[in-house]
Every structure is written in C-alpha cells, then in structure tokens.
C-alpha cells in the first residue's frame, strides 16, 4: 500500500513539474539563441560579404527568429498547463485581430470581412493564436486562400478541410501554433469549435 502511495505521488509530481521543466528549458534556450540572432543581424547589416555568404546569413537570421517564436509558444503553453499563466489583459477589437492575420500572411491569402467587437484579452497572445490558426488552415488544408469572418466576439475561419480540422482543434498535434492557440483561447474563457467546414474562435466579452 505504501509503495502504491509513493508511486502515485511520484506520478503527480512528474505531471506538475513537467510544464515547469519545459518553461525552464524554453527560458534557458533564449540566451544562446539571442546571441546567434544578434550576431547574425549585425553581420547582415554590415553587408558586403558577397554571395552566397550574405544569403546564408539572412537565412540564419530568419531561422533564429522563428526559433525564438517557437520557444515563446512552448513557454506560454507550459505556463498555461502549469496554471501559472497570467494574461496581460488589454482592450482589443476582434476585427483588428483578424486583420492582423491578413497582414502577416498576405491579403491575397486571407480575406477578412464582418464587424468586430471589443474584448479584453492578452492582445499579443491572442493575435499570435488567430494568425496561427489561419496559417494552419492554409498549410494543413492545402489551400491557397481562406475566409475570416468576424461577427462580434467570434472569428470564423473557413473552409476547414477534414484533414486540417483535428489539427486546428488541437486534437492532432502536428502544429504547435494551433495547439497553443486553443490553449490560449481557453485560458481566456473562450472556445474553439468546428461546425462543418467553419472553425469558430469565440472570445469572452
């Protein structure tokens, strides 16, 4: 009986400590990554390195920024799972959040329509989440364009294909950005649901 209690306690400790471990790893990896990114940017700005060296440095610069964004998402997910996420609530308009995805991914790929509403959210986290869901719909659905319709506090993304649906719901873990987006929306008291080929992101007012 005692061995069983010790075993159960160990499992509980492992469950609660893993998000902290992920958060710590994401934090510690930022320092060497910042060094790589900083020197890459410096060398890119210096220029006159000739090709293909200049192009290689630009690729390193872009890749290091992408890695930094991934670490931010991992750290955010770990804080949410560990119950340590404290959103920096600010007023935001849902139409502006949807338009941010169009600006990031290109207006030719993301068509935004409808009228928004004011919501209190962690603006940066929700903005990244909406963009990640739109990007996942494009990437995993094999689409050239998606529509984003805003109706008050709801942002609807369509079409969502049968292949991309589970990814956007965070059920099929093949896209970190989409999975974290679902967690972030839920942490704000909102929801992400799929009805037919329409994914609805509902934010609490």
VOZATOR-816954 format. One record per residue (C-alpha): residue number from 1; residue in three letters; chain; y, x, z. Coordinates in Angstrom, 2 decimals, always signed. Layout:
# VOZATOR-816954
NODE num residu chaine       v       u       w
NODE NUM    ala      A       Y       X       Z
...
This chain:
# VOZATOR-816954
NODE num residu chaine       v       u       w
NODE   1    unk      A   +0.00   +0.00   +0.00
NODE   2    unk      A   +2.38   +2.81   +0.93
NODE   3    unk      A   +1.60   +4.64   -2.31
NODE   4    unk      A   +2.39   +1.48   -4.25
NODE   5    unk      A   +5.75   +1.09   -2.49
NODE   6    unk      A   +6.63   +4.71   -3.21
NODE   7    unk      A   +5.66   +4.24   -6.85
NODE   8    unk      A   +7.75   +1.07   -7.19
NODE   9    unk      A  +10.72   +2.76   -5.54
NODE  10    unk      A  +10.41   +5.68   -7.97
NODE  11    unk      A  +10.47   +3.30  -10.93
NODE  12    unk      A  +13.59   +1.57   -9.58
NODE  13    unk      A  +15.32   +4.91   -9.02
NODE  14    unk      A  +14.41   +6.02  -12.54
NODE  15    unk      A  +15.77   +2.77  -14.00
NODE  16    unk      A  +19.10   +3.11  -12.19
NODE  17    unk      A  +19.52   +6.86  -12.72
NODE  18    unk      A  +18.78   +6.96  -16.45
NODE  19    unk      A  +22.11   +5.38  -17.51
NODE  20    unk      A  +23.88   +7.93  -15.29
NODE  21    unk      A  +21.90  +10.73  -16.93
NODE  22    unk      A  +22.89   +9.52  -20.40
NODE  23    unk      A  +26.52   +9.19  -19.30
NODE  24    unk      A  +26.49  +12.71  -17.84
NODE  25    unk      A  +24.90  +14.18  -20.97
NODE  26    unk      A  +27.47  +12.46  -23.19
NODE  27    unk      A  +30.27  +13.77  -20.99
NODE  28    unk      A  +29.00  +17.36  -20.87
NODE  29    unk      A  +28.36  +17.50  -24.62
NODE  30    unk      A  +32.01  +16.68  -25.32
NODE  31    unk      A  +33.21  +20.12  -24.16
NODE  32    unk      A  +31.31  +22.29  -26.68
NODE  33    unk      A  +31.87  +19.64  -29.34
NODE  34    unk      A  +35.62  +19.70  -28.69
NODE  35    unk      A  +35.57  +23.49  -29.19
NODE  36    unk      A  +33.78  +23.16  -32.53
NODE  37    unk      A  +36.09  +20.37  -33.66
NODE  38    unk      A  +39.22  +22.20  -32.53
NODE  39    unk      A  +38.45  +25.45  -34.34
NODE  40    unk      A  +37.27  +23.58  -37.44
NODE  41    unk      A  +40.59  +21.71  -37.58
NODE  42    unk      A  +42.51  +24.95  -37.11
NODE  43    unk      A  +40.66  +26.66  -39.96
NODE  44    unk      A  +41.06  +23.62  -42.22
NODE  45    unk      A  +44.82  +23.59  -41.60
NODE  46    unk      A  +45.04  +27.32  -42.35
NODE  47    unk      A  +43.61  +26.71  -45.82
NODE  48    unk      A  +43.36  +29.44  -48.46
NODE  49    unk      A  +39.70  +30.02  -47.63
NODE  50    unk      A  +38.55  +29.34  -51.13
NODE  51    unk      A  +35.70  +27.14  -52.25
NODE  52    unk      A  +33.09  +26.31  -51.14
NODE  53    unk      A  +34.15  +27.54  -47.65
NODE  54    unk      A  +37.05  +25.11  -47.41
NODE  55    unk      A  +34.81  +22.17  -48.30
NODE  56    unk      A  +32.18  +23.25  -45.77
NODE  57    unk      A  +34.80  +23.42  -43.01
NODE  58    unk      A  +36.08  +19.96  -43.91
NODE  59    unk      A  +32.50  +18.66  -43.68
NODE  60    unk      A  +32.13  +20.26  -40.22
NODE  61    unk      A  +35.42  +18.66  -39.15
NODE  62    unk      A  +34.32  +15.18  -40.26
NODE  63    unk      A  +30.83  +15.56  -38.76
NODE  64    unk      A  +32.21  +16.72  -35.39
NODE  65    unk      A  +34.49  +13.67  -35.23
NODE  66    unk      A  +31.52  +11.43  -36.00
NODE  67    unk      A  +29.51  +13.10  -33.23
NODE  68    unk      A  +32.37  +12.58  -30.79
NODE  69    unk      A  +32.41   +8.87  -31.65
NODE  70    unk      A  +28.64   +8.63  -31.13
NODE  71    unk      A  +28.96  +10.29  -27.72
NODE  72    unk      A  +31.69   +7.82  -26.79
NODE  73    unk      A  +29.39   +4.94  -27.72
NODE  74    unk      A  +26.48   +6.41  -25.74
NODE  75    unk      A  +28.69   +6.89  -22.70
NODE  76    unk      A  +30.01   +3.34  -22.98
NODE  77    unk      A  +26.51   +1.88  -23.27
NODE  78    unk      A  +25.37   +3.89  -20.25
NODE  79    unk      A  +28.28   +2.63  -18.14
NODE  80    unk      A  +27.57   -0.97  -19.11
NODE  81    unk      A  +23.84   -0.67  -18.42
NODE  82    unk      A  +24.56   +1.08  -15.13
NODE  83    unk      A  +27.05   -1.59  -14.01
NODE  84    unk      A  +29.92   +0.91  -14.00
NODE  85    unk      A  +31.95   -0.38  -16.94
NODE  86    unk      A  +35.48   -1.43  -16.04
NODE  87    unk      A  +37.16   -2.72  -19.21
NODE  88    unk      A  +40.82   -1.91  -19.71
NODE  89    unk      A  +41.89   -5.48  -20.43
NODE  90    unk      A  +44.82   -5.96  -22.78
NODE  91    unk      A  +46.00   -8.90  -24.89
NODE  92    unk      A  +44.72   -8.76  -28.46
NODE  93    unk      A  +44.67  -11.10  -31.43
NODE  94    unk      A  +41.26  -11.75  -32.96
NODE  95    unk      A  +42.73  -11.74  -36.48
NODE  96    unk      A  +44.09   -8.25  -35.85
NODE  97    unk      A  +40.69   -7.12  -34.57
NODE  98    unk      A  +39.05   -8.39  -37.76
NODE  99    unk      A  +41.77   -6.84  -39.92
NODE 100    unk      A  +41.13   -3.52  -38.19
NODE 101    unk      A  +37.61   -3.54  -39.61
NODE 102    unk      A  +39.01   -4.16  -43.09
NODE 103    unk      A  +41.46   -1.27  -42.71
NODE 104    unk      A  +38.69   +1.07  -41.58
NODE 105    unk      A  +36.06   +0.09  -44.14
NODE 106    unk      A  +38.32   -0.93  -47.02
NODE 107    unk      A  +39.80   -4.31  -48.04
NODE 108    unk      A  +37.61   -4.32  -51.14
NODE 109    unk      A  +34.53   -4.39  -48.90
NODE 110    unk      A  +35.79   -6.62  -46.08
NODE 111    unk      A  +37.60   -9.89  -46.87
NODE 112    unk      A  +39.36  -11.36  -43.82
NODE 113    unk      A  +40.59  -14.94  -43.56
NODE 114    unk      A  +41.44  -17.54  -40.95
NODE 115    unk      A  +43.70  -17.71  -37.91
NODE 116    unk      A  +43.13  -15.83  -34.68
NODE 117    unk      A  +43.80  -16.41  -31.02
NODE 118    unk      A  +44.96  -14.24  -28.15
NODE 119    unk      A  +42.19  -12.83  -25.96
NODE 120    unk      A  +42.13  -10.41  -23.00
NODE 121    unk      A  +39.79   -7.56  -23.93
NODE 122    unk      A  +39.29   -3.82  -23.83
NODE 123    unk      A  +41.01   -3.55  -27.18
NODE 124    unk      A  +39.64   -0.19  -28.33
NODE 125    unk      A  +36.05   -1.00  -27.35
NODE 126    unk      A  +36.09   -4.45  -28.96
NODE 127    unk      A  +37.80   -3.12  -32.08
NODE 128    unk      A  +35.11   -0.47  -32.49
NODE 129    unk      A  +32.47   -3.11  -31.85
NODE 130    unk      A  +33.75   -5.52  -34.50
NODE 131    unk      A  +34.02   -2.69  -37.04
NODE 132    unk      A  +30.51   -1.51  -36.16
NODE 133    unk      A  +29.04   -4.98  -36.68
NODE 134    unk      A  +30.79   -5.38  -40.04
NODE 135    unk      A  +29.64   -1.92  -41.12
NODE 136    unk      A  +26.07   -2.69  -40.02
NODE 137    unk      A  +26.11   -5.92  -42.05
NODE 138    unk      A  +27.12   -3.92  -45.12
NODE 139    unk      A  +24.77   -0.99  -44.58
NODE 140    unk      A  +21.61   -2.73  -43.42
NODE 141    unk      A  +22.12   -5.71  -45.69
NODE 142    unk      A  +22.59   -3.56  -48.78
NODE 143    unk      A  +25.84   -5.41  -49.51
NODE 144    unk      A  +28.98   -4.38  -51.35
NODE 145    unk      A  +31.19   -6.91  -49.58
NODE 146    unk      A  +31.21   -9.19  -46.54
NODE 147    unk      A  +33.49  -12.00  -45.44
NODE 148    unk      A  +35.02  -12.08  -41.98
NODE 149    unk      A  +36.37  -15.48  -40.99
NODE 150    unk      A  +38.45  -15.79  -37.84
NODE 151    unk      A  +38.59  -19.12  -36.03
NODE 152    unk      A  +40.45  -18.76  -32.75
NODE 153    unk      A  +38.38  -16.56  -30.41
NODE 154    unk      A  +35.43  -16.46  -32.83
NODE 155    unk      A  +34.93  -13.82  -35.51
NODE 156    unk      A  +32.26  -14.80  -38.05
NODE 157    unk      A  +30.65  -12.22  -40.36
NODE 158    unk      A  +28.73  -13.28  -43.47
NODE 159    unk      A  +26.46  -13.01  -45.28
NODE 160    unk      A  +23.92  -11.53  -42.90
NODE 161    unk      A  +20.59  -10.84  -44.59
NODE 162    unk      A  +17.19  -11.38  -42.94
NODE 163    unk      A  +16.79   -7.60  -42.79
NODE 164    unk      A  +20.13   -6.94  -41.10
NODE 165    unk      A  +20.11   -9.91  -38.69
NODE 166    unk      A  +17.93   -8.33  -35.96
NODE 167    unk      A  +19.97   -5.11  -36.22
NODE 168    unk      A  +23.27   -6.92  -35.69
NODE 169    unk      A  +21.84   -8.81  -32.72
NODE 170    unk      A  +20.79   -5.54  -31.09
NODE 171    unk      A  +17.12   -6.54  -31.24
NODE 172    unk      A  +16.11   -3.98  -33.86
NODE 173    unk      A  +17.60   -0.73  -32.53
NODE 174    unk      A  +18.43   +1.01  -35.80
NODE 175    unk      A  +22.21   +1.06  -35.44
NODE 176    unk      A  +23.85   +2.46  -32.30
NODE 177    unk      A  +27.26   +0.98  -33.07
NODE 178    unk      A  +25.89   -2.54  -33.49
NODE 179    unk      A  +23.72   -2.31  -30.37
NODE 180    unk      A  +26.66   -1.13  -28.26
NODE 181    unk      A  +28.90   -3.82  -29.77
NODE 182    unk      A  +26.55   -6.54  -28.50
NODE 183    unk      A  +26.63   -4.97  -25.02
NODE 184    unk      A  +30.43   -4.71  -25.03
NODE 185    unk      A  +30.95   -8.31  -26.12
NODE 186    unk      A  +28.52   -9.47  -23.43
NODE 187    unk      A  +30.31   -7.37  -20.81
NODE 188    unk      A  +33.49   -9.29  -21.68
NODE 189    unk      A  +31.79  -12.62  -21.07
NODE 190    unk      A  +31.39  -13.28  -24.79
NODE 191    unk      A  +28.35  -13.65  -27.02
NODE 192    unk      A  +26.92  -12.59  -30.37
NODE 193    unk      A  +24.75  -15.14  -32.15
NODE 194    unk      A  +23.21  -15.73  -35.56
NODE 195    unk      A  +23.16  -19.11  -37.30
NODE 196    unk      A  +21.65  -18.91  -40.76
NODE 197    unk      A  +23.43  -16.08  -42.54
NODE 198    unk      A  +26.51  -16.14  -40.28
NODE 199    unk      A  +26.91  -13.81  -37.30
NODE 200    unk      A  +29.39  -15.20  -34.78
NODE 201    unk      A  +31.15  -12.98  -32.27
NODE 202    unk      A  +32.62  -15.26  -29.61
NODE 203    unk      A  +35.13  -13.71  -27.24
NODE 204    unk      A  +36.09  -15.33  -23.97
NODE 205    unk      A  +39.65  -16.69  -23.92
